[in-house]
Amino acid sequence: MPIKGSKSPFRGISRLEEMKKKVSGKNSVHYGKHPSEETRNKMSIAKRGKISLLRGIPRSEEMKKKVRGINNYKYDKPSKYGSESPNWKGGITELNNQIYNCFKYRQWRSDIFTRDNFICQECSIIGKILNAHHKKSFSSILQKYEITTLQEALECEELWNINNGITLCKNCHEKIHANCGVKGAKKERI
């Protein structure tokens, strides 16, 4: 049903096109015109009401803290980073990143993909984003052998055993981790 007053059966589409032509570019009523000094002053005053009135005025430290507290709750409670954080697990993330970025890990992934012919072993899909998945959990191997350094990880044979790996597409990898209770999978690209 057309919009009231519209002659178009397409619900005002033609009117929208007409309005766009009227207000844009050289067809605009305001094209080539500049506001007078009085109009510019009015616009400036109106704009000031929207911007903080304290801008450009020197503030005391007490006033800065009040403004920060109003505008950003992060300043009220300083964040805890590293070992101060309640989620700290002894720096294991850094070790994981070192392992994921080392040559031996990239070689292990490549060997898994080659062995499986770059095909997801769950859904047999080809040409998607592939992940190399440890059948026995990566973190459980690190905990079992008490691996704390990259050198220890490189010497651990079970971590690099290609029989412990499987090629999965991104979706299947996430499903497997979801079934294990892990949030999301590590997104590895070939």
N, C-alpha and C positions, 0 to 999 in steps of 0.2 A: 504494500500500500504506500503510495507516495506521501512525502511530507506535506503538511498543510501549506498551501500557497505555492508549491513547486509544480511546475508543468512537466517535469521529467519523471518517468516511471522508475528511474534508478535512484530514488530517494535522495535527491539533491546533489548528485555527483556533478552535474553540469554547473550548478550554482557554485560549487566549491572551486571548480576550474576557473570560472569567471572571476571569483573573488581573488584567487591567486594572481591572475593577470593584472587586476586593478591595483593590488598593493605591492607588487614586486617590480623592480627595475625601472625602466623609463616610463612605464605606464602608471607608476605610482603618483598620487596627488602631490606627494612631498618631494618628488624627484627634482634635484637641483636647487632646492630652497634651503636656507639656513635659518635657524631660530634667531630671533632678535635677542639683544642683550638682556632685556627684561625676562624673556622666556627662559634663557639660560640660567639666570639667577634663581628663578622659581624652581627649575629642575634641580639645581644644585642644592637648594634648601630642602627639597623633598627627598633627595638622595641621602642627605646627612641624617635624616630621621631613621633611615634604614641601617646606616653604618653606626658603629659604636661611637658615642659622643666623646669617649675618652681617647680616641685615636689621636696620636701626635702629642698628647699631654704627658709630661713626665709623671710616673707613678711611684709611690713608695713601695717597698718590699711587701708590706702588709696588704696593700691594695692589689699587688700582682698575685699574691696567694689567694685572695678572695676571688678575683676574676678567674684564675685557673680552676679553683674549686667549683665555680659555677659552670664554666665552659667544658671542663674536662675532668672527669672523675678519677682519671689515672694519677693525677698529681696528689690526690688525697692519700692514696695507699701506694707506696712505692712497690714496684714489681720486684719479685725475687727471681734472680737468674742463676743458672749453674747449680752448684751444690746447695744454694740457699732455697731453691725451689722445692715445694713439697712433692713434685713429680720426678725428682732426681733419682736416677737409677745407677749412679756410679760412673757416668760418662760412657755408657754403652753405645749411644747414638754415634758418637765420634768414631768409635771403633768400627761400627757397622759401615759408616760412610767410607772409612779407609779401605775396608775389605771390598765394598762394592766398586770402588774406583781403581783397584789394583789390577794389574795385567792378568794375574792368575784367575781372578773371578771372571773377567771378560773371556778368557780362553775357555773356562769351564762352561760358560753360557753358550759359546760358539760350538763347543763339542756336543752339548745337549741338542741344540737346534739341528746340527748336521746329522746326528744319529737319528733324530725323529723326522728328517726331511722337511723341516720348517712347517710341520703340520701339527695342529693342536691335537693332543692325544685323547681329549675328552669328546670334542664335537667334530673332529676331522676337518676343521675349517683351514683354508690356506689364504695367506695374504693379509691377515689382520695383524694387529700389534701383538707380538709374542712375548711371553714371560718364561724364564727358566725357573721352575719351582723345585725347592728341596722337598723330597717326600718326607724325610725326617727333618723336622723343623731346624732351620738355621740357628735360631736362638737356643734351642735345646742342645745342639752340638757345642755351641760356645760355652754354655753352662756346664755341660757334662765334662769337658776337658779343661774347664776353668781358664778359658782363653781371655787374656786381658790386653794383649798387644798384637800388632799386625804380624810380627815375626812368628809368634806362636800360631796364629791362624794359618799362615803360609805353610807351616810344618805339619799341620793336622791333616792326615790323609782322608779321614771320613768327610771332611768339609768339601773336598774336591773330587770325590768319587762320582763318576758320571752315572753310576747305577742308582745313586740317590737323587737324581734329577729327572725332571719330565718337562716337556714343552707344552705350554698351555696358552690359549689366547687370553686376552685381558679379561673378558667376561667370565670365563671358566675359572681363571685364577682367583678372581674376586669372590666367586661362589664358594670355592674351596676354603678360602680364608674366612668367609662369613660363617660357614658350617663349623669352623674351628673356634669361632668367637673373636677373630682378629678383625679390627676395623680396617678395611681396604687392603689392597695388595700393593706391593712395591711396583711402581710403574716402570718397567724396563722396556726399552725400545731396541729393535734390531737395526 
